[in-house]
């Protein structure tokens, strides 16, 4: 339990699953990481956004690695 709190504090009060891609999706009008957000992000000109989208897609389809 203490380890979970440390991880949350390390991420600035966010849960360990929230991060840059979640922020990107919310900033582009989505309610979080959704299939629609992933599809839009995969078409982005920014390589790092495309990489995050591909990672999120794989993580959702396999429920983690």
C-alpha positions as a Markdown table, in Angstrom:
| # | Residue | x | y | z |
|---|---|---|---|---|
| 1 | Unk | 0.0 | 0.0 | 0.0 |
| 2 | Unk | 2.8 | 2.4 | 0.8 |
| 3 | Unk | 4.4 | 1.6 | -2.5 |
| 4 | Unk | 1.2 | 2.6 | -4.3 |
| 5 | Unk | 1.1 | 6.0 | -2.5 |
| 6 | Unk | 4.7 | 6.6 | -3.4 |
| 7 | Unk | 4.0 | 5.9 | -7.1 |
| 8 | Unk | 1.0 | 8.3 | -7.0 |
| 9 | Unk | 3.1 | 11.0 | -5.4 |
| 10 | Unk | 5.8 | 10.4 | -8.0 |
| 11 | Unk | 3.3 | 11.1 | -10.7 |
| 12 | Unk | 2.2 | 14.4 | -9.2 |
| 13 | Unk | -0.9 | 13.1 | -7.5 |
| 14 | Unk | -2.2 | 11.2 | -10.5 |
| 15 | Unk | -2.7 | 7.5 | -10.6 |
| 16 | Unk | 0.0 | 5.5 | -12.2 |
| 17 | Unk | -2.0 | 4.9 | -15.3 |
| 18 | Unk | -2.5 | 8.6 | -16.1 |
| 19 | Unk | 0.2 | 10.4 | -18.0 |
| 20 | Unk | 1.2 | 12.3 | -21.1 |
| 21 | Unk | -1.1 | 10.5 | -23.5 |
| 22 | Unk | -4.2 | 10.9 | -21.2 |
| 23 | Unk | -3.4 | 14.6 | -21.0 |
| 24 | Unk | -3.0 | 14.8 | -24.8 |
| 25 | Unk | -6.4 | 13.1 | -25.3 |
| 26 | Unk | -8.1 | 15.4 | -22.9 |
| 27 | Unk | -6.5 | 18.4 | -24.5 |
| 28 | Unk | -7.9 | 17.3 | -27.8 |
| 29 | Unk | -11.5 | 17.0 | -26.6 |
| 30 | Unk | -11.7 | 13.4 | -25.5 |
| 31 | Unk | -12.7 | 12.2 | -22.0 |
| 32 | Unk | -9.5 | 10.2 | -21.7 |
| 33 | Unk | -7.7 | 7.4 | -23.6 |
| 34 | Unk | -10.5 | 6.1 | -25.8 |
| 35 | Unk | -10.4 | 4.2 | -29.1 |
| 36 | Unk | -11.4 | 7.3 | -30.9 |
| 37 | Unk | -8.5 | 9.3 | -29.3 |
| 38 | Unk | -6.1 | 6.5 | -30.2 |
| 39 | Unk | -7.3 | 6.6 | -33.9 |
| 40 | Unk | -6.8 | 10.3 | -34.1 |
| 41 | Unk | -3.4 | 10.2 | -32.4 |
| 42 | Unk | -2.2 | 7.5 | -34.8 |
| 43 | Unk | -2.7 | 9.9 | -37.6 |
| 44 | Unk | -0.7 | 12.7 | -35.9 |
| 45 | Unk | 2.3 | 14.3 | -37.5 |
| 46 | Unk | 4.1 | 14.0 | -34.1 |
| 47 | Unk | 6.1 | 10.7 | -33.9 |
| 48 | Unk | 5.9 | 10.7 | -30.0 |
| 49 | Unk | 2.1 | 11.0 | -30.1 |
| 50 | Unk | 1.9 | 8.2 | -32.6 |
| 51 | Unk | 4.1 | 6.0 | -30.5 |
| 52 | Unk | 2.0 | 6.7 | -27.4 |
| 53 | Unk | -1.2 | 5.8 | -29.4 |
| 54 | Unk | 0.3 | 2.5 | -30.6 |
| 55 | Unk | 1.4 | 1.6 | -27.1 |
| 56 | Unk | -2.1 | 2.5 | -25.7 |
| 57 | Unk | -3.8 | 0.4 | -28.4 |
| 58 | Unk | -1.7 | -2.6 | -27.6 |
| 59 | Unk | -2.1 | -2.2 | -23.9 |
| 60 | Unk | -5.9 | -2.0 | -24.3 |
| 61 | Unk | -6.1 | -5.0 | -26.6 |
| 62 | Unk | -4.0 | -7.2 | -24.4 |
| 63 | Unk | -5.1 | -5.6 | -21.1 |
| 64 | Unk | -1.5 | -4.9 | -20.3 |
| 65 | Unk | 1.7 | -6.7 | -21.4 |
